[in-house]
Amino acid sequence: MATEMATNTATDQELTIWEHLAELRGRLFKASIAFVIATAISVAFTPQALQILILPLGGSIPQTIYPTETFVVYFRIALIGGTMLSMPVIVYQVIRFILPGLLPHEKKYLYFLLPGVTICFSGGVAFAALIMLPVAITFMQGFLSHIVQNQWTLDNYIDFVTRVLFWMGIVFQTPLLMFFLAKLNIVTAEMLAKARRYAIVATSIIAAFVTPTPDPINMFIVMIPLYLLYELGVVLARVARSGMSDETGQLPDNVIQQ
């Protein structure tokens, strides 16, 4: 293990700044190609994606008020779909770029990041689409409906929905992030458990930011899963630390030194 670490260190020292930039350019090029291909595929399924996104509206159909609004929304959805489809490749290229700077025992854990990011992000999007948005949009449609007529434009509605889906996908990465921070010995399950009171405050702030409506019902619909994600992260952090001990019978050298 020490020989492998020395070899990696020597290899990193031999690379010049221009070689690092050349590798970064290559990684970005591959990620860009994946994004272009994924977007081209997404274009073919954009009408179906749009129909799914407007399902929470029930029988209502959003209107357009600008001549180019339909085209702008169409290609925005295609770009979002391309980003989601190409995300595994993009994450993989980022991992491959930063791998030389990590210790051998740290590298293997990052290979779990690729499917983990995809699964967690998809879980957040599914939660927002199936549970959060239907409740929130129903509330907003009925709010002051006896005074005003809610007729949303397609551009504003899709912008609102996609932002909610994106941020819920990001927030659902919390357990995965806590797991890898524990693997890298940055946090421990004990530290996270003691910080529960702060986690409650943090989840309420995040819920208030992500929740599309100001009512407390929708806020709690978001806040409760966020806190459960934190508790799941505490469990995963404990599993991560126990796994570090089980693999070698003791903690890695860099962990002991810290």
NORZIGI-V759060 format. One record per residue. N is the residue number from 1. RES is the residue in one small letter. PHI is phi in whole degrees, -180 to 180 (none if undefined). D_CENTER is the distance of its C-alpha to the mean C-alpha in Angstrom with 2 decimals. Layout:
n: [N N]
res: [RES RES]
phi: [PHI PHI]
d_center: [D_CENTER D_CENTER]
This chain:
n: [1 2 3 4 5 6 7 8 9 10 11 12 13 14 15 16 17 18 19 20 21 22 23 24 25 26 27 28 29 30 31 32 33 34 35 36 37 38 39 40 41 42 43 44 45 46 47 48 49 50 51 52 53 54 55 56 57 58 59 60 61 62 63 64 65 66 67 68 69 70 71 72 73 74 75 76 77 78 79 80 81 82 83 84 85 86 87 88 89 90 91 92 93 94 95 96 97 98 99 100 101 102 103 104 105 106 107 108 109 110 111 112 113 114 115 116 117 118 119 120 121 122 123 124 125 126 127 128 129 130 131 132 133 134 135 136 137 138 139 140 141 142 143 144 145 146 147 148 149 150 151 152 153 154 155 156 157 158 159 160 161 162 163 164 165 166 167 168 169 170 171 172 173 174 175 176 177 178 179 180 181 182 183 184 185 186 187 188 189 190 191 192 193 194 195 196 197 198 199 200 201 202 203 204 205 206 207 208 209 210 211 212 213 214 215 216 217 218 219 220 221 222 223 224 225 226 227 228 229 230 231 232 233 234 235 236 237 238 239 240 241 242 243 244 245 246 247 248 249 250 251 252 253 254 255 256 257 258]
res: [m a t e m a t n t a t d q e l t i w e h l a e l r g r l f k a s i a f v i a t a i s v a f t p q a l q i l i l p l g g s i p q t i y p t e t f v v y f r i a l i g g t m l s m p v i v y q v i r f i l p g l l p h e k k y l y f l l p g v t i c f s g g v a f a a l i m l p v a i t f m q g f l s h i v q n q w t l d n y i d f v t r v l f w m g i v f q t p l l m f f l a k l n i v t a e m l a k a r r y a i v a t s i i a a f v t p t p d p i n m f i v m i p l y l l y e l g v v l a r v a r s g m s d e t g q l p d n v i q q]
phi: [none -65 -64 -65 -64 -66 -65 -62 -65 -65 -64 -64 -70 -74 -76 -86 -64 -70 -70 -64 -66 -66 -67 -61 -62 -65 -65 -64 -65 -65 -65 -67 -62 -62 -65 -64 -65 -64 -67 -62 -68 -64 -58 -68 -110 -63 -58 -66 -64 -64 -63 -68 -67 -93 -58 -60 -75 71 -86 -76 -121 -66 -103 -118 -121 -120 -58 -98 -62 -63 -67 -62 -65 -58 -76 -66 -63 -63 -67 -64 -63 -63 -65 -67 -68 -90 -57 -58 -68 -64 -62 -62 -66 -65 -62 -63 -75 -92 -55 -59 -88 -108 -74 -55 -72 -86 -64 -65 -71 -69 -70 -80 -68 -61 -68 -65 -61 -64 -67 -66 -65 -63 -64 -65 -64 -64 -62 -66 -73 -93 -117 -72 -64 -56 -67 -66 -70 -60 -63 -69 -67 -88 -70 57 -68 -81 -112 -122 -106 -81 -128 -86 -81 -62 -63 -66 -66 -66 -62 -65 -65 -66 -65 -64 -62 -64 -69 -69 -63 -68 -63 -72 -81 -55 -61 -65 -63 -64 -62 -74 -65 -69 -63 -88 64 -89 -132 -128 -63 -65 -61 -67 -66 -69 -94 -61 -63 -72 -65 -63 -63 -65 -66 -67 -68 -64 -63 -65 -75 -80 -60 -75 -125 -85 -77 -69 -63 -67 -64 -71 -61 -87 -66 -62 -63 -64 -69 -63 -64 -64 -65 -63 -64 -63 -64 -65 -64 -67 -65 -63 -69 -67 -66 -66 -76 -71 -69 -121 85 -156 -72 -58 -58 -69 -72 -65 -65 -75]
d_center: [33.25 34.90 36.23 32.82 31.38 34.41 34.02 30.39 31.47 34.41 32.39 30.02 33.13 34.74 32.01 32.85 30.60 31.38 30.40 27.01 26.62 27.88 25.32 22.50 24.06 24.19 20.55 19.63 22.23 20.89 17.33 19.09 21.25 18.45 16.89 20.43 21.17 18.03 18.81 22.39 21.50 19.33 22.37 24.43 22.26 21.46 24.31 23.09 19.55 21.31 23.45 20.59 18.99 22.41 23.17 22.45 25.32 27.78 30.90 30.13 29.46 27.93 30.40 30.39 32.59 32.26 33.65 30.59 27.97 27.55 27.10 24.57 22.39 22.96 21.77 18.79 17.57 18.54 16.54 13.33 14.22 15.07 11.82 10.02 13.05 13.30 9.82 11.39 14.35 12.78 11.01 14.42 16.39 14.73 15.46 18.94 19.63 18.99 20.58 24.13 23.43 22.54 25.11 25.83 24.67 21.29 20.73 20.81 17.96 15.57 16.50 14.76 11.42 11.45 11.87 9.88 6.49 7.88 9.31 6.80 4.63 8.33 9.49 7.80 9.14 12.30 12.85 12.75 14.90 17.33 17.86 16.72 17.70 21.04 22.20 21.22 22.75 25.82 26.35 26.13 28.45 30.99 30.90 34.29 34.89 38.60 38.65 36.24 35.16 31.42 31.06 27.69 27.35 25.10 23.48 22.73 21.54 19.09 17.79 17.36 15.75 13.18 12.18 11.89 9.88 7.33 7.30 7.45 4.42 2.92 6.16 6.26 5.16 8.52 10.96 9.81 10.03 13.31 14.58 14.48 15.89 18.60 19.23 19.83 22.11 20.45 20.27 22.13 22.00 25.08 23.58 20.61 23.15 25.37 22.65 22.17 24.05 21.81 18.73 20.40 20.99 17.49 16.01 18.77 18.01 14.31 15.58 18.25 16.00 13.61 16.58 18.32 21.72 23.76 25.22 24.66 24.22 20.92 19.85 20.71 18.95 15.63 16.96 18.24 15.11 13.35 16.42 16.59 13.16 14.78 17.85 16.13 14.77 18.44 19.69 17.45 18.58 22.12 21.71 20.44 23.51 25.89 24.71 25.53 29.00 29.59 28.98 31.72 33.54 32.59 29.76 29.16 31.59 29.20 28.09 31.79 32.67 30.16]
